[in-house]
Amino acid sequence: MGDAIDGTDDLGPGPLREWRQPVRARLEALHLDAARESEIVEELAQHLQEVFEEHRRRGRSDADARRLAMDELLGSQALTA
């Protein structure tokens, strides 16, 4: 598995994998340097995983929990240029 800092682990196993690509796509318009982008991607992927897990604990299905986490990412105006 690659290094989380340089983003090479996007294809690696683990629960954060599914969140990294959508976060990276959302940040693309900001034209951040690679190291900073990878740092933010990792932090946001961890946050989205926590949101997903919280919804699962509250009884939501996997699909609903995933959708609610993605809604949080896609609804964020903070990640647009």
C-alpha positions as CSV (number, residue, x, y, z in Angstrom):
1,M,0.0,0.0,0.0
2,G,1.2,3.5,-0.8
3,D,1.7,6.5,1.4
4,A,-1.4,8.4,2.6
5,I,0.5,11.7,2.3
6,D,1.2,11.4,-1.4
7,G,-2.2,10.0,-2.2
8,T,-0.9,6.7,-3.7
9,D,-3.1,4.7,-1.5
10,D,-6.4,5.7,-3.3
11,L,-6.6,2.1,-4.6
12,G,-5.6,0.5,-1.4
13,P,-8.0,-1.4,0.9
14,G,-9.8,0.1,3.8
15,P,-12.9,2.1,4.6
16,L,-11.4,5.4,3.6
17,R,-10.8,4.3,0.0
18,E,-14.3,5.1,-1.2
19,W,-14.2,8.6,0.1
20,R,-10.9,9.8,-1.3
21,Q,-11.7,10.1,-5.0
22,P,-14.9,12.2,-4.5
23,V,-13.0,14.5,-2.1
24,R,-10.1,14.8,-4.5
25,A,-12.5,15.6,-7.4
26,R,-14.2,18.3,-5.2
27,L,-10.8,19.9,-4.4
28,E,-9.5,19.8,-8.0
29,A,-10.8,23.3,-8.8
30,L,-8.8,24.8,-6.0
31,H,-5.4,23.9,-7.6
32,L,-3.7,23.1,-4.3
33,D,-0.2,21.8,-4.2
34,A,-0.1,18.0,-4.1
35,A,1.1,17.7,-0.5
36,R,-1.6,20.0,0.8
37,E,-4.3,18.4,-1.3
38,S,-3.4,14.9,0.0
39,E,-3.5,16.2,3.5
40,I,-7.0,17.6,3.1
41,V,-8.2,14.6,1.2
42,E,-7.1,12.3,4.1
43,E,-8.7,14.5,6.7
44,L,-12.0,14.8,4.8
45,A,-12.1,11.1,4.0
46,Q,-11.7,10.3,7.7
47,H,-14.5,12.8,8.5
48,L,-16.9,11.3,5.9
49,Q,-16.1,7.8,7.2
50,E,-17.0,9.0,10.7
51,V,-20.3,10.5,9.4
52,F,-21.0,7.2,7.6
53,E,-20.3,5.2,10.8
54,E,-22.5,7.5,12.9
55,H,-25.5,7.0,10.5
56,R,-24.9,3.3,10.6
57,R,-25.0,3.3,14.4
58,R,-28.3,5.2,14.2
59,G,-29.8,2.4,12.1
60,R,-29.4,3.7,8.6
61,S,-28.6,1.2,5.8
62,D,-25.2,1.2,4.2
63,A,-26.6,2.9,1.1
64,D,-28.4,5.6,3.2
65,A,-25.4,6.3,5.4
66,R,-23.2,6.6,2.3
67,R,-25.6,8.9,0.6
68,L,-25.9,11.2,3.7
69,A,-22.1,11.4,4.0
70,M,-21.8,12.2,0.3
71,D,-24.6,14.8,0.6
72,E,-22.4,16.5,3.3
73,L,-19.4,16.6,0.9
74,L,-21.4,17.7,-2.1
75,G,-23.4,20.3,-0.2
76,S,-20.2,22.0,1.2
77,Q,-19.6,25.4,-0.3
78,A,-16.3,25.6,1.5
79,L,-14.8,23.3,-1.1
80,T,-15.5,25.4,-4.2
81,A,-13.3,28.0,-5.8
